């Protein structure tokens, strides 16, 4: 089971692109990510640094513009 999970993580990481982060003045950091090989899905992660690490406060998808 562990070997299967590691293989799935490797495959997922090859299909995922994390783009550079943008830190805002209010302590929020935006990170965009793309998933997929042919049909890409783009998301925006809203993160906040807390005393015990990064906390995801919101995840939003980005629809393609015409």
Residue pairs with C-beta under 8 A, 6 or more apart in sequence:
15 35
15 36
15 37
16 33
16 34
16 35
17 33
17 34
18 31
18 32
18 33
19 31
19 32
19 33
19 34
21 29
21 30
21 31
21 47
22 29
22 30
22 31
23 29
24 30
27 48
27 49
28 46
28 47
28 48
28 57
29 46
29 47
29 48
29 49
29 54
30 44
30 45
30 46
30 47
31 44
31 45
31 47
32 42
32 43
32 44
32 45
32 62
33 42
33 43
33 45
34 40
34 41
34 42
35 41
35 42
35 43
41 61
42 61
42 62
42 64
43 59
43 60
43 61
43 62
44 59
44 60
44 61
44 62
45 56
45 58
45 59
46 56
46 57
46 58
46 59
46 60
47 54
47 55
47 56
47 57
48 54
48 55
48 57
49 55
